Amino acid sequence: MRLFFFGTLQDPDLFALVIGRPMAALATRPATLLGRQSRKVKGESYPILVPHPDGRVDGLLVDGFTDVEMDRMQFFESDDYALQPVTVTLADGEPVEAQIYASTGALEDAGEPWHLEAWQ
């Protein structure tokens, strides 16, 4: 399965803890998701994506997960997130189909942008 990471799982250390192997063991590419913004979850330090007509979210496209790794990710994401198909764009402009862990609606937008560097 091909996933687009826009939040905390872009961090190599957290990724390795959750997945059980280093990020470098999988195929990764920078990618961009248009039409959304990454925002802080109210009362938390992690993000959700919210629709925005001029939105742009840079993240990481990752391929090659096993079923066990997908189970580990779903446990980490909890019932607050579910897989959703999206189209992301690679650096060369090529569109690619992927999945994201999108909010199920249980999480509230704090109204503030979320940035990986600030979270780290």
Secondary structure, DSSP 8 states (H G I E B T S, - for coil): -EEEE-SGGGSHHHHHHHHSS-GGGSEEEEEEEEEEEEEEETTSSSEEEEEEEEEEEEEEEEE---HHHHHHHHHHHGGGEEEEEEEEEETTS-EEEEEEEEE-S-S-EEEEE--HHHH-
